[in-house]
Amino acid sequence: MLGLAAAAPPAAPPLRAMRWLAPGVDPAVALTRRPTECLGKARDSETAYLVELGRAAFRTPLLLGGQAARAGIDCETCHRGARGNPDFDFPGVSGAPGTADVTTSVLSSHRGDGIDNPKPIPDLSGPKAALKVSQEPSSADLVGFIDGIVTQEFDGDEPPPAVLKGLAAYVRSLSPAACPATASESVTAAGALADVRRTLQAAMAAIDHGDGASAALMIASARSQLGDIDERYAGSALAAERASLERAAADLAAAQSDARRGAPTAKTDLTIWLSAENAWSRPVIAAAPASLYDPRRLVEARRGPALN
């Protein structure tokens, strides 16, 4: 009797973000462009500091913790550019594309209600009524609302107080009036590395505020962002660029540990890292056309093995 050959398991997508794209969505569009951020100008330096903390925390899965962090999901996943995401489709969480059930036990051990009730993902740059708080929510209202999202909806650890205030400040700074003329922008290696630098500047500001816990989370966010960039540099032809990115992320580990302990060397570590960044990042940016930042290569990588 002839035996039946076991079916090969489906290949993992080259980018984790492909796992939650709705069927039929073109990754060459969805993962190489995103809505432009509608971020208004902060009214003072302290608000600007908090906004930067919140913006960086918004972009790291470590904030949410639990199953979301293990899957690589952060706030930006559902709210691309702090807007919505009509292409989002996560098994057990979404109904129609662009929806999410925030009371599902898939992501939360606190708010799972056993009812399949996915809702449209709101545009955070729209009216704040979409957040189910008052039309002009007080700082305390919004901080509590976001704290519930992190610790209840996603089972995350309690964030540092300044990070919670920062997330609220970031959301409050988003508005339709601040939207740029262009509706979308390219996702690029240069832009991603600029966000890493911006995140580390927020870490240094947190150190200046004597807030080691927030600084450590910022550094962890920067390392996570470097990991996302690294993921785009698939294939042996880009081994040198990947090595640079992995080394850069590893070099931040000491600063993260020092910040968490409140050691004064943390800021020195970050200053040294930022001064050296341009030398290794230039070749990484130059190689971006051969990476999965290129739409054509992204489509080819989805069809078969990683590019060489």
Secondary structure, DSSP 8 states (H G I E B T S, - for coil): -------------SSGGGGGB-TT--HHHHTTEEE---B---SSHHHHHHHHHHHHHTT-HHHH-HHHHHHT--HHHHSGGGS--TTB--TTT-SSTTEE-TT-TTT-SSS--S----EE---TTS-GGGGTS-SS--HHHHHHHHHHIIIIIS------HHHHHHHHHHHHTB-GGG--SSSEEE--HHHHHHHHHHHHHHHHHHHHTT-HHHHHHHHHHHHHHHHHHHHT--SGGGHHHHHHHHHHHHHTHHHHHHHHHT-THHHHHHHHHHHHHHHHHHHHHHTGGGTTTSHHHHHHHHHSS---
